[in-house]
Amino acid sequence: MIGSLEAEVVVALREVGEGPARDVREQLAAAGIQVAYTTVATILTRLHEKGIVRRRREKCQGGERFVYRPVDFERRYLRNLLRGVVTMFGPAGVVHLNEELAKIQPAEARELRRRLKI
């Protein structure tokens, strides 16, 4: 699992697409989230260790830096979640989940489908 600030960093990185910690911090600031550069760099390192973001080294003025990009983990996470629902609750759990999904707004459903690429 990831914490709330880690989730905000992932969202900011998705907006950036690919970039160093500085760009992610700037995106967070644009969203009204004030956090130190060192905190963003630490969180990105932890997210990399968890397999949620990928990184590569890049030469820059003064040395090297990491450039991060998000991993499409949502689909994998939701598949595992659905398997867990089936395992724990059986067919009744699947029916209940389907009923709850039917209650979401059309815009939310479109966004969910877009994110899951379905």
C-alpha distances in whole Angstrom, upper triangle without the diagonal:
4,7,10,12,10,10,13,14,13,15,18,18,18,21,22,22,22,23,23,21,24,24,20,22,25,23,21,24,25,23,24,21,23,21,22,23,22,18,18,19,16,13,14,15,12,10,13,12,9,11,10,14,17,20,23,26,29,32,33,35,35,33,30,26,23,23,19,19,16,15,15,12,12,15,13,10,13,15,13,12,16,17,15,17,20,20,19,21,24,26,26,22,23,25,24,21,24,25,23,22,26,26,24,26,27,26,22,23,25,22,19,22,22,19,19,22,24
4,7,8,6,6,10,10,10,12,15,15,16,18,19,20,20,20,20,18,21,21,17,18,21,19,17,20,22,19,20,17,19,17,19,19,18,15,14,16,14,10,12,13,10,8,12,12,9,11,9,12,16,18,22,24,27,30,30,32,32,31,27,24,21,20,17,17,14,14,15,12,12,16,15,12,15,17,16,15,19,20,18,20,23,23,23,25,27,29,29,25,25,28,26,23,25,27,24,23,27,26,24,26,27,25,22,23,24,21,19,22,22,18,19,22,24
4,6,5,6,9,10,11,12,14,15,17,19,20,21,21,21,21,18,20,20,17,17,20,18,15,18,20,18,18,15,16,15,17,18,17,13,13,15,13,10,12,14,11,10,14,14,12,15,12,15,18,20,24,26,28,31,30,33,32,31,28,25,22,22,19,18,16,17,18,15,15,19,18,15,17,20,19,18,21,23,21,22,26,26,25,26,29,31,30,26,27,29,27,24,27,28,25,24,28,27,24,26,28,26,22,24,25,22,21,24,24,20,21,25,27
4,5,5,6,9,10,11,12,14,15,17,18,20,21,21,20,18,19,19,15,15,18,16,13,16,17,14,15,12,14,13,16,17,17,13,13,16,14,11,13,16,13,12,16,17,15,17,14,16,19,21,25,27,28,31,31,32,32,32,29,25,23,22,19,19,16,18,18,16,16,19,20,17,18,22,21,19,22,24,23,24,27,28,26,28,30,32,31,27,28,30,27,24,27,27,24,23,27,25,23,24,26,23,20,23,24,20,20,23,22,19,21,24,26
4,5,5,6,9,10,10,12,14,15,16,18,19,18,17,14,16,16,12,12,15,13,10,13,15,13,13,9,11,9,12,13,13,10,9,12,11,8,11,13,12,11,15,16,15,16,14,15,18,19,22,24,25,28,27,29,29,28,26,22,20,19,17,17,15,17,18,17,17,21,21,19,21,24,23,22,25,27,26,27,30,31,30,31,34,35,34,31,31,33,30,28,30,31,27,26,30,28,25,26,28,25,22,25,25,22,21,25,24,20,23,25,28
4,5,5,6,9,10,10,12,14,15,16,16,16,16,13,15,15,12,12,15,14,11,15,17,14,15,12,14,12,13,14,13,10,9,11,10,6,8,11,9,7,11,12,11,13,10,11,14,16,19,21,23,26,26,28,28,27,24,20,17,17,14,14,12,14,15,14,14,18,18,16,18,21,20,20,23,25,24,25,28,29,28,30,32,34,33,29,29,32,30,27,29,30,27,26,29,28,25,26,28,25,22,24,25,21,20,23,22,18,20,23,26
4,5,5,6,9,10,11,13,14,15,16,17,17,15,17,16,12,13,16,13,11,15,16,13,15,12,15,14,16,16,17,13,12,14,14,10,11,14,12,10,13,15,13,14,10,12,15,17,21,23,25,28,27,30,30,29,26,22,19,18,15,14,11,13,14,12,12,16,16,14,16,19,19,18,21,23,22,23,26,27,26,28,30,31,31,27,27,29,27,24,26,27,23,22,26,25,22,23,24,21,18,20,21,17,17,20,19,15,17,20,23
4,5,5,6,9,10,11,12,14,15,15,16,13,15,14,10,10,12,10,8,11,12,10,11,9,11,11,14,14,15,12,10,13,14,10,11,14,14,12,15,17,16,16,13,13,16,18,21,23,24,27,26,28,29,28,25,21,19,18,15,14,12,15,15,15,15,18,19,17,19,22,22,21,24,26,26,26,30,31,30,31,33,34,34,30,30,32,29,26,28,29,25,24,27,26,23,23,24,21,19,21,21,18,18,21,19,16,19,22,24
4,5,5,6,9,10,10,12,12,12,12,10,12,11,7,8,11,9,7,11,12,11,12,10,11,10,12,12,13,10,7,10,11,8,8,11,11,9,12,14,14,14,11,10,13,14,17,19,20,23,22,25,25,24,21,18,15,14,11,11,10,13,14,14,15,19,19,18,20,23,23,22,25,27,27,28,31,32,31,33,35,36,36,32,32,34,32,28,30,31,28,27,30,29,25,26,27,23,21,23,23,19,19,22,20,17,20,22,25
4,5,5,6,9,10,10,11,12,13,11,14,12,9,11,13,11,10,14,14,13,15,13,15,14,16,15,16,13,10,12,13,9,8,12,11,8,11,14,12,12,8,8,11,13,17,19,20,23,23,26,27,25,22,18,15,14,10,9,7,9,11,11,11,15,16,14,17,19,20,19,22,24,24,25,28,29,29,31,32,33,33,30,29,31,29,26,27,29,26,24,27,27,23,24,24,21,19,21,20,17,16,19,17,14,16,18,21
4,5,5,6,9,10,12,13,14,13,15,13,9,11,13,9,9,12,12,10,13,12,15,14,17,16,18,16,12,15,16,13,12,15,15,12,15,17,16,15,12,11,14,16,19,22,22,25,25,27,28,27,25,21,18,16,13,11,9,11,12,12,12,15,17,16,17,20,21,20,23,25,25,26,29,30,30,31,33,33,33,30,29,30,29,25,26,28,25,23,25,25,21,21,22,18,16,18,18,14,15,17,15,12,15,17,20
4,5,5,6,9,10,10,12,10,11,9,6,8,9,6,6,9,9,8,11,10,12,12,14,13,16,14,11,13,15,12,11,15,15,13,15,18,17,17,13,12,14,15,18,20,20,23,22,24,25,25,22,18,16,14,11,10,10,13,14,15,15,19,20,19,21,24,24,24,26,29,29,30,33,34,34,35,36,37,37,33,32,34,33,29,30,31,28,26,29,28,24,24,24,21,19,22,21,17,18,20,18,15,18,20,23
4,5,5,6,7,8,9,9,11,8,6,9,10,8,9,12,12,12,15,13,15,14,16,14,16,14,11,12,14,12,9,13,14,11,12,16,15,14,11,9,11,12,14,17,17,20,20,22,23,22,19,16,13,10,8,7,6,10,12,13,14,17,19,18,20,23,23,24,26,28,28,30,32,33,34,35,36,37,37,34,32,35,33,30,31,32,29,27,30,30,26,26,26,22,21,23,21,18,18,20,17,15,18,19,22
4,5,5,8,10,12,13,14,11,9,12,13,10,11,15,14,13,16,15,18,17,19,18,19,18,14,16,17,15,12,16,16,13,14,18,17,15,11,10,12,14,16,19,19,22,22,25,27,25,22,19,16,13,10,7,6,9,10,12,12,15,17,17,18,21,22,22,24,26,27,28,30,32,32,33,34,35,35,32,30,32,31,27,28,30,27,24,27,27,23,23,23,19,18,19,18,14,15,17,14,11,14,15,19
4,5,9,10,13,13,13,10,9,11,11,8,10,12,11,11,14,14,17,17,19,17,20,18,15,17,19,16,15,18,19,16,17,21,20,19,15,13,15,16,18,20,20,23,22,24,26,26,23,20,17,14,12,10,10,13,13,16,15,18,20,20,21,24,25,25,27,29,30,31,33,35,35,36,37,37,38,34,33,34,33,29,30,31,29,26,28,28,24,23,23,19,18,20,18,15,17,18,15,13,17,17,21
4,6,7,9,10,11,7,7,10,9,7,10,12,11,12,15,15,17,16,18,16,18,17,14,15,18,16,13,17,18,16,16,20,20,18,15,13,14,14,15,17,17,19,18,21,23,22,20,16,14,11,10,8,9,13,14,17,18,20,22,22,23,26,27,27,29,32,32,33,36,37,38,39,40,40,40,37,36,37,36,33,33,35,32,29,32,31,28,27,26,23,22,24,22,18,20,21,18,16,19,20,23
4,7,10,12,13,10,9,13,13,11,13,16,15,15,19,18,20,19,20,18,20,19,16,16,19,17,14,17,18,15,15,19,19,16,14,11,11,12,14,16,16,19,19,22,24,23,20,16,14,10,8,6,7,10,12,15,16,18,19,20,22,24,25,26,28,30,31,32,34,35,36,37,38,39,39,36,34,36,35,32,32,34,31,29,31,31,28,27,26,23,22,23,21,18,19,19,16,14,17,17,21
4,7,10,11,9,9,13,13,12,14,17,17,17,20,19,20,19,19,16,18,18,14,14,17,15,12,15,17,14,13,17,18,16,13,10,10,9,10,12,12,15,15,18,20,19,16,13,10,7,5,4,7,11,13,16,17,20,21,21,24,25,26,27,30,31,32,34,36,37,38,39,40,41,41,38,36,39,38,34,35,37,34,32,34,34,31,30,30,26,25,26,24,21,22,23,19,17,20,20,24
4,7,8,6,7,10,11,11,13,15,15,17,19,18,18,17,17,13,15,16,12,12,15,14,11,13,16,14,14,17,18,17,15,11,11,9,10,11,10,13,12,15,17,16,13,10,8,5,5,7,10,13,16,18,20,23,23,24,26,28,29,30,32,34,34,36,38,39,40,41,43,43,44,40,39,41,40,37,37,39,37,34,37,37,33,33,32,29,28,29,27,24,25,26,23,21,23,23,27
4,5,6,7,9,10,11,13,15,16,17,19,17,17,15,14,11,12,13,10,9,12,12,9,11,14,14,13,16,18,17,15,12,11,9,10,10,9,11,11,13,14,13,11,7,6,4,6,9,12,15,18,20,22,25,25,25,28,30,30,31,34,35,35,37,40,40,41,42,44,45,45,42,41,43,42,38,39,41,38,36,39,39,35,35,35,31,30,32,30,27,27,29,26,23,26,26,30
4,5,5,6,9,10,10,12,14,15,17,14,14,11,10,7,9,9,6,5,9,9,7,10,12,12,12,15,17,17,15,12,12,11,12,12,12,14,13,15,16,15,12,9,8,7,8,10,12,16,19,20,22,25,25,25,27,30,30,30,33,34,34,36,39,39,39,41,43,44,44,41,40,42,41,37,39,40,37,35,38,38,34,34,34,31,29,31,30,26,27,29,26,24,26,27,31
4,5,5,6,9,10,11,12,14,15,14,13,11,10,7,9,11,8,8,12,12,11,13,16,16,16,19,21,20,18,15,16,14,15,14,14,15,13,14,15,15,13,10,10,10,11,13,15,19,22,23,24,28,28,28,30,33,33,33,36,38,37,39,42,42,42,44,46,47,47,43,43,45,43,40,41,42,39,37,40,39,36,35,35,32,31,33,31,28,29,31,28,25,28,29,33
4,5,5,6,9,10,11,13,14,13,13,12,12,10,13,13,10,11,14,14,12,15,17,16,16,20,21,20,18,15,15,14,15,15,14,16,14,16,17,17,15,12,11,10,10,11,13,17,20,21,23,26,27,26,28,31,31,32,34,36,36,38,40,41,41,43,44,45,45,42,41,43,41,38,39,40,37,35,37,37,33,32,32,29,28,30,28,25,26,28,25,23,26,26,30
4,5,5,6,9,10,11,13,11,11,10,11,9,11,11,7,9,12,11,9,13,15,13,14,17,18,18,15,12,14,13,15,16,16,18,17,18,20,19,17,13,12,10,9,10,11,15,17,19,20,23,24,23,25,28,28,28,31,33,33,34,37,38,38,39,41,42,42,38,37,40,38,34,36,37,34,32,35,34,30,30,30,27,25,27,26,22,23,25,23,20,23,24,28
4,5,5,6,9,10,11,9,8,7,8,6,9,9,6,9,12,11,11,14,15,15,16,19,20,20,17,15,17,16,18,18,18,20,18,19,20,20,18,15,14,13,12,14,15,18,21,21,22,26,27,26,28,31,31,30,33,35,35,36,39,40,40,41,43,44,44,40,39,41,40,36,38,39,35,34,36,35,32,31,32,28,27,29,28,25,26,28,26,23,26,28,31
4,5,5,6,9,10,9,9,9,10,9,13,13,10,12,15,15,14,17,19,18,19,22,23,23,20,18,19,18,20,20,19,20,18,19,20,21,19,16,16,14,14,15,16,20,22,23,24,27,29,28,29,32,33,33,35,37,37,38,41,42,42,43,45,46,45,42,41,43,41,37,39,40,36,34,37,36,32,31,31,28,27,29,28,25,26,28,26,24,27,28,31
4,5,5,6,9,9,10,11,12,12,15,14,11,13,16,15,14,17,19,17,19,22,22,21,18,16,18,18,20,21,20,22,20,22,23,23,21,18,17,15,14,14,14,18,19,21,21,24,26,25,26,29,30,30,32,34,34,35,38,39,39,40,42,42,42,39,38,39,38,34,35,36,33,31,33,32,28,27,28,24,23,26,24,21,23,25,22,20,23,25,28
4,5,5,6,5,7,8,10,10,13,12,9,13,15,13,13,17,17,16,18,21,21,21,18,16,19,19,21,22,22,24,22,24,25,25,23,19,18,16,15,15,15,19,20,21,21,24,25,24,26,29,29,28,31,33,33,34,37,38,37,38,41,41,41,37,36,38,36,33,34,35,32,30,32,31,28,27,28,24,23,26,25,21,23,25,23,21,24,26,29
4,5,5,5,5,8,10,11,14,13,11,14,17,15,16,19,20,19,21,24,24,25,21,20,22,22,24,24,24,25,23,24,25,25,24,21,20,19,18,18,19,22,24,24,24,28,29,28,29,33,33,32,35,37,36,37,40,41,41,42,44,45,44,40,40,41,39,36,37,38,34,33,35,33,30,29,30,26,25,28,28,24,26,28,26,24,27,29,32
4,5,7,9,11,14,14,17,16,14,17,20,18,18,22,23,21,23,26,26,26,22,21,23,23,25,25,25,26,24,25,26,27,26,22,21,20,19,19,19,22,23,25,24,27,29,28,29,32,33,32,35,37,37,37,40,42,41,42,44,44,44,40,39,41,39,35,36,37,33,32,34,32,28,27,28,24,23,27,25,22,24,27,24,23,26,27,30
4,6,9,11,14,15,18,16,14,18,19,17,18,21,22,20,22,25,24,25,21,20,23,23,25,27,26,28,26,28,29,29,27,24,23,21,19,19,18,21,22,23,22,25,27,25,26,30,30,29,32,34,34,34,37,39,38,39,41,41,40,37,36,37,35,32,33,33,30,28,30,29,25,24,25,21,20,24,23,20,21,24,22,20,24,26,28
4,6,10,13,15,17,16,14,18,20,18,19,22,22,21,24,27,26,26,23,22,25,25,28,28,28,30,28,29,29,30,29,25,24,23,21,21,21,24,25,25,24,28,30,28,29,32,33,31,34,36,36,36,39,40,39,40,42,43,42,38,38,39,37,34,35,35,32,30,33,30,27,26,27,24,23,26,26,23,24,27,25,24,27,29,32
4,6,10,12,14,12,11,15,16,14,16,19,19,18,21,23,23,24,21,20,23,23,25,26,26,28,26,27,28,28,26,23,22,21,19,20,19,22,23,23,23,27,28,26,27,31,31,29,32,35,34,34,38,39,38,39,41,42,41,37,37,38,36,33,35,35,31,30,33,31,28,27,28,25,24,27,27,23,24,27,26,23,27,29,31
4,7,9,12,10,10,14,15,14,16,19,19,19,22,24,24,25,22,21,24,23,25,26,26,27,25,26,26,26,25,22,21,21,20,21,21,24,26,26,26,29,30,28,30,33,33,32,35,37,36,37,40,41,40,41,44,45,44,40,40,42,39,36,38,39,35,34,36,35,31,31,32,29,27,31,30,27,28,31,29,27,30,32,35
4,7,8,7,7,10,11,11,13,15,16,16,19,21,21,22,20,19,21,21,23,23,24,25,23,24,24,24,23,19,19,19,18,19,19,23,25,24,25,29,29,27,29,32,32,31,34,36,35,36,40,40,39,41,43,44,44,40,40,42,39,36,38,39,35,34,37,36,32,32,34,31,29,32,31,28,28,31,29,27,30,32,35
4,5,5,7,9,10,11,13,14,16,17,19,20,21,23,21,19,21,20,22,21,22,23,21,21,21,21,20,17,17,18,17,20,20,23,26,26,27,30,31,29,31,34,34,33,36,38,37,38,42,42,41,43,45,47,46,42,43,45,42,39,41,42,39,38,40,39,36,36,37,34,32,35,34,30,31,34,32,29,32,34,37
4,5,5,6,9,10,11,12,14,15,16,19,20,21,19,17,19,17,18,18,18,19,17,18,17,17,16,13,13,14,14,17,18,21,24,25,26,29,30,28,31,34,33,33,36,38,37,39,42,42,42,43,46,47,47,43,43,45,43,40,42,43,39,38,41,40,36,36,37,34,32,35,34,30,31,33,31,28,31,32,36
4,5,5,6,9,10,11,12,14,15,17,18,20,19,17,18,17,18,17,18,19,18,18,17,17,16,13,13,15,15,18,19,22,25,25,26,30,29,28,31,33,33,33,36,37,36,38,41,41,41,43,45,47,47,43,43,45,43,40,42,43,40,39,42,41,38,38,39,36,34,36,36,32,32,35,32,29,32,34,37
4,5,5,6,9,10,11,12,14,15,16,18,17,16,18,17,19,19,20,22,21,22,21,20,19,15,15,16,15,17,18,20,23,22,24,27,27,25,28,31,30,30,33,34,33,35,38,38,37,39,42,44,43,39,40,42,40,37,39,40,37,36,39,38,35,35,36,33,31,33,33,29,29,32,30,27,29,32,35
4,5,5,6,9,10,10,12,14,15,16,14,13,15,14,16,17,18,20,19,20,20,19,17,14,12,13,11,14,14,17,20,20,21,25,25,23,26,29,28,28,31,33,32,34,37,37,36,38,41,42,42,38,38,40,38,35,37,38,35,34,37,36,33,33,34,31,28,31,30,26,27,29,27,24,26,28,32
4,6,5,6,9,10,11,12,14,15,14,12,13,12,14,14,15,17,16,18,17,16,14,10,9,11,10,13,14,17,20,20,22,25,25,24,27,29,29,29,32,33,33,35,38,38,38,40,42,43,43,40,39,42,40,37,39,41,37,36,39,38,35,36,36,33,31,33,32,29,29,31,29,25,28,29,33
4,5,5,6,9,10,11,12,14,14,13,14,13,15,16,18,20,19,21,20,19,16,13,12,13,12,15,16,18,21,20,22,25,24,23,26,28,27,28,31,32,31,33,36,36,35,38,40,42,42,38,38,41,39,36,38,40,37,35,39,38,35,36,37,34,31,33,33,29,29,31,30,26,28,30,33
4,5,5,6,8,10,10,12,11,10,13,13,16,17,19,21,21,23,22,21,18,15,13,13,11,13,13,15,18,17,18,22,21,20,23,25,24,24,28,29,28,30,33,33,32,35,37,38,38,35,35,37,35,32,34,36,33,32,35,34,31,32,33,30,28,30,30,26,25,28,26,23,24,27,30
4,5,5,6,9,10,10,9,7,9,9,12,14,16,18,18,21,21,19,16,12,10,10,8,10,10,12,15,15,17,20,20,19,22,24,24,24,27,28,28,30,33,33,33,35,37,39,39,35,35,37,36,32,34,36,33,32,35,35,32,32,33,30,27,29,29,25,24,26,25,21,23,25,28
4,5,5,6,9,10,10,9,9,9,12,13,15,18,19,21,20,18,15,12,9,11,9,12,12,14,17,16,19,22,21,20,23,25,24,25,28,29,28,31,34,33,33,36,38,40,40,36,36,39,38,34,36,38,35,34,37,37,34,35,36,33,31,32,32,28,27,29,27,24,25,27,30
4,5,5,6,9,9,9,11,12,15,16,19,22,22,25,24,22,19,16,13,14,12,13,13,14,17,15,17,20,19,18,21,23,22,22,26,26,25,28,31,30,30,33,35,37,37,33,33,36,35,32,34,36,33,32,35,35,32,34,34,32,29,30,31,27,26,28,27,23,24,26,29
4,5,5,6,5,6,8,10,14,16,19,22,22,25,25,23,20,16,13,13,10,11,9,10,13,12,14,17,16,15,18,20,19,20,23,24,23,26,28,28,28,31,32,34,35,31,31,34,32,29,31,33,30,29,32,32,29,31,31,29,26,27,27,23,22,24,23,19,20,23,26
4,5,5,6,5,6,7,11,13,16,19,20,23,23,21,17,14,11,11,9,10,9,9,13,12,15,18,16,16,20,21,20,21,25,25,25,28,30,29,30,33,34,36,37,33,32,36,34,31,33,35,33,31,34,35,32,33,33,31,28,29,29,25,24,25,24,20,21,23,26
4,5,8,8,9,10,13,15,19,22,23,26,25,23,19,17,13,14,12,13,13,12,15,14,17,19,17,16,20,21,20,21,25,24,24,27,29,28,29,32,33,35,36,33,32,36,35,31,34,36,33,32,36,36,33,35,35,33,30,31,31,28,26,28,26,23,23,25,28
4,6,8,10,12,16,18,21,24,26,29,28,26,22,19,16,16,13,14,12,11,13,11,14,16,14,13,17,18,16,17,21,21,20,23,25,25,25,28,30,32,32,29,29,32,31,28,30,32,30,28,32,32,30,32,32,30,27,28,28,25,23,25,24,20,20,23,25
4,6,7,10,13,16,20,23,25,28,28,25,22,19,15,15,12,11,9,8,10,9,12,14,12,12,16,16,15,17,20,20,21,23,25,25,26,28,30,31,33,29,28,32,31,27,29,32,30,28,31,32,30,31,31,29,26,26,26,23,22,23,22,18,18,20,23
4,7,10,14,17,20,23,24,27,28,25,22,19,15,14,10,9,7,5,8,6,9,12,11,11,14,16,15,16,19,20,20,23,25,25,26,28,29,31,31,28,27,30,29,26,27,30,27,25,29,29,27,28,28,26,23,23,23,20,18,20,19,15,16,18,21
4,7,10,14,16,19,21,24,24,22,18,15,11,10,7,6,4,5,9,9,12,14,14,14,17,19,19,20,23,24,24,26,28,29,29,32,33,34,35,31,30,33,32,29,30,33,30,28,31,32,29,29,29,27,24,25,24,21,20,21,19,16,17,19,22
4,7,11,13,17,18,22,23,20,16,13,10,8,6,5,6,6,10,11,15,16,16,17,20,21,21,23,25,26,26,29,31,31,32,34,35,36,38,34,33,36,35,32,33,36,33,31,34,35,32,32,32,29,27,28,27,23,23,23,21,18,19,20,23
4,7,10,13,15,18,19,16,12,10,6,5,4,6,9,10,14,15,18,20,19,20,23,25,24,26,29,29,30,33,34,34,36,38,39,40,41,38,37,40,39,35,36,39,37,34,37,38,35,35,35,32,30,31,29,26,26,27,24,21,22,23,27
4,6,10,13,16,17,14,10,8,5,5,7,9,12,13,17,18,21,23,22,24,27,28,28,30,32,33,33,36,38,38,39,41,42,43,45,41,40,43,42,39,40,42,40,38,41,41,38,38,38,35,33,34,32,29,29,29,27,24,25,26,29
4,7,9,13,13,10,6,6,5,6,9,12,15,17,20,22,25,27,26,27,30,31,31,33,36,36,37,39,41,41,42,45,46,47,48,45,44,47,46,42,43,46,43,41,44,44,41,41,41,38,36,37,35,32,32,33,30,28,29,29,33
4,6,10,11,9,5,5,6,7,10,13,17,19,22,24,27,29,29,30,32,34,34,36,38,39,40,42,44,44,45,47,48,49,51,47,46,49,48,44,45,48,45,43,45,46,42,42,41,38,37,38,36,33,33,34,31,29,30,30,34
4,7,8,6,4,6,9,10,14,17,20,22,26,28,31,32,32,33,36,37,38,39,42,43,43,46,47,48,49,51,52,53,54,51,49,52,51,48,49,51,48,46,49,49,46,45,45,41,40,41,39,36,37,37,34,32,34,34,38
4,6,5,5,7,10,11,14,17,21,24,27,29,32,34,34,34,37,39,39,40,43,44,44,47,49,49,50,52,53,54,55,52,50,53,52,48,49,52,49,46,49,49,46,45,44,41,40,41,39,36,37,38,35,33,35,35,39
4,6,8,9,13,14,18,21,24,27,30,32,35,37,37,38,40,42,42,44,46,47,48,50,52,52,53,55,56,58,58,55,54,56,55,51,52,54,52,49,52,52,48,47,47,43,43,44,42,39,40,41,38,36,38,38,42
4,7,9,13,15,19,22,25,28,32,33,36,38,38,38,41,43,43,44,47,48,48,50,53,53,53,55,57,58,59,55,54,57,56,52,54,56,53,50,53,53,49,49,49,45,44,46,44,41,42,43,40,37,40,40,44
4,7,11,13,17,20,23,26,29,31,34,36,35,36,39,41,40,42,45,45,45,48,50,50,51,53,55,56,57,53,52,55,54,50,52,54,51,49,52,52,48,48,48,45,43,45,43,40,40,41,38,36,38,38,42
4,7,10,13,17,20,22,26,27,30,32,32,32,35,37,37,38,41,42,42,44,46,46,47,50,51,52,53,50,49,52,51,47,48,51,48,46,49,49,45,45,45,42,40,41,40,36,37,38,35,32,34,35,38
4,7,10,13,17,19,23,24,27,29,29,29,32,34,34,35,38,39,39,41,43,43,44,46,48,49,50,46,45,48,47,43,45,47,44,42,45,45,42,42,41,38,37,38,36,33,33,34,32,29,31,32,35
4,6,10,13,15,19,20,23,25,25,25,28,30,30,31,34,35,35,37,40,40,40,43,44,45,46,43,42,45,44,40,41,44,41,39,42,42,38,39,38,35,33,35,33,30,30,31,28,26,27,28,32
4,7,11,13,17,18,21,23,23,24,27,28,28,30,32,33,34,36,38,39,40,42,43,44,45,41,40,43,42,38,39,41,39,36,39,39,36,36,35,32,31,32,30,27,27,28,25,23,25,25,29
4,7,10,13,15,17,20,20,20,23,25,25,26,29,30,30,32,35,35,36,38,39,40,41,37,36,39,38,34,35,38,35,33,36,36,32,33,32,29,27,28,27,24,24,25,22,19,21,22,26
4,7,10,12,14,16,17,18,20,22,22,24,26,27,28,30,32,33,34,36,36,37,38,35,33,36,35,31,32,35,32,30,32,33,29,30,29,26,24,25,24,20,20,21,19,16,18,18,22
4,6,8,11,13,13,14,16,18,19,20,22,24,25,26,28,29,30,32,33,34,34,31,30,32,31,28,29,31,28,26,29,29,26,26,26,23,21,22,21,17,17,18,16,13,14,15,19
4,6,8,10,10,11,14,15,16,18,20,21,22,24,26,26,28,29,30,31,32,29,27,30,30,26,27,29,27,25,28,29,26,26,26,24,21,21,20,18,16,17,15,12,13,14,17
4,6,7,8,9,11,12,14,15,17,18,20,21,23,24,26,27,27,28,29,26,24,27,26,23,23,26,24,21,24,26,23,23,23,21,19,18,17,15,13,13,12,9,9,10,13
4,6,5,6,9,10,11,12,14,15,16,18,20,21,22,24,25,26,27,23,22,25,24,21,22,25,22,20,24,25,22,23,23,21,19,18,18,15,13,14,14,10,10,12,15
4,5,5,6,9,10,10,12,14,15,16,18,20,21,22,23,23,24,21,19,22,21,17,18,21,19,16,20,21,18,20,19,18,15,15,15,12,10,11,11,7,7,10,12
4,5,5,6,9,10,11,12,14,15,17,18,20,21,21,21,23,20,17,20,20,17,17,20,19,16,19,21,19,20,20,19,16,15,15,13,10,10,11,8,5,8,10
4,6,5,6,9,10,11,12,14,16,17,18,20,20,21,23,19,18,21,21,18,19,22,20,18,22,23,21,23,23,22,19,18,18,17,14,14,14,11,9,12,13
4,5,5,6,9,10,11,12,14,15,16,18,19,20,21,18,16,20,19,16,17,20,18,17,20,21,20,22,22,21,18,17,18,16,13,14,15,12,10,14,15
4,5,5,6,8,10,10,12,14,15,16,17,17,18,15,13,16,16,12,14,17,15,13,17,18,17,19,19,19,16,14,16,14,11,12,14,11,9,12,12
4,5,5,6,9,10,11,12,14,15,15,16,18,15,13,16,17,13,14,18,17,15,18,20,19,22,21,22,18,17,18,17,13,13,15,13,10,13,13
4,5,5,6,9,10,10,12,14,14,16,18,14,13,17,17,14,16,19,18,17,20,22,21,24,24,24,21,19,21,20,16,17,18,16,13,16,16
4,5,5,6,9,10,10,12,13,14,15,12,11,15,14,11,13,16,15,14,18,19,18,21,22,22,19,17,20,18,15,16,18,15,13,17,17
4,5,5,6,9,10,10,11,11,13,10,8,12,12,9,11,14,13,13,16,18,17,21,21,22,19,17,19,18,15,15,18,16,13,16,15
4,5,5,6,9,10,10,11,13,11,10,14,14,12,14,17,17,16,19,21,21,24,25,25,22,20,22,22,18,18,21,19,16,19,18
4,5,5,6,8,9,12,13,10,10,14,14,12,15,17,16,17,20,21,21,25,26,26,23,21,24,23,19,20,23,20,18,21,20
4,6,5,6,7,9,9,6,7,10,10,8,11,14,13,14,17,18,19,22,24,25,21,20,22,22,18,19,22,20,18,21,20
4,6,5,5,7,9,7,6,10,11,10,12,15,15,15,18,20,21,24,25,27,23,21,24,24,20,21,24,22,19,22,20
4,6,6,9,11,9,10,13,14,13,16,18,18,19,22,23,24,28,29,30,26,25,27,27,23,24,26,24,22,24,23
4,6,10,10,8,10,13,13,13,16,17,17,18,21,22,23,27,28,30,26,25,28,27,23,25,27,25,23,26,25
4,7,6,5,8,10,10,10,13,14,15,16,19,20,22,25,27,28,25,24,27,27,23,24,27,26,23,26,24
4,6,6,7,9,10,11,13,15,16,17,19,21,22,26,27,29,26,24,27,27,23,24,27,26,23,26,24
4,5,5,6,9,10,11,12,14,15,17,19,21,24,25,27,25,22,25,26,23,23,26,25,23,25,22
4,5,5,6,9,10,11,12,14,15,17,19,23,24,27,24,22,25,26,23,23,27,26,24,26,24
4,5,5,6,9,10,11,12,14,16,17,21,23,24,21,20,23,23,20,21,24,23,21,24,22
4,5,5,6,9,10,10,12,15,16,20,20,22,20,17,20,21,18,18,22,21,18,21,18
4,5,5,6,9,10,11,13,15,19,20,22,20,17,21,22,19,19,23,22,20,22,20
4,5,5,6,9,10,11,13,17,19,21,18,17,20,21,18,19,23,22,20,23,21
4,5,5,6,9,10,11,15,17,18,15,14,17,18,14,16,19,18,17,19,18
4,5,5,6,9,11,14,15,17,15,12,16,17,14,14,18,18,16,18,16
4,5,5,7,10,13,14,17,15,13,17,18,16,17,20,20,19,21,19
4,5,5,7,11,13,15,13,12,15,16,14,15,19,18,18,20,18
4,5,6,9,10,12,10,8,12,13,10,12,15,15,14,17,15
4,6,8,9,12,11,9,12,14,12,13,17,17,17,18,16
4,7,9,12,10,9,13,14,13,15,18,18,18,20,19
4,7,8,6,6,10,11,10,12,15,15,16,18,17
4,5,5,6,9,10,11,12,14,15,17,18,17
4,5,5,6,9,10,10,12,14,15,16,15
4,5,5,6,9,10,10,12,14,15,15
4,5,5,6,9,10,10,12,14,14
4,5,5,6,8,10,10,12,11
4,5,5,6,9,10,10,10
4,5,5,6,9,10,10
4,5,5,6,8,9
4,5,5,6,5
4,5,5,7
4,5,8
4,6
4
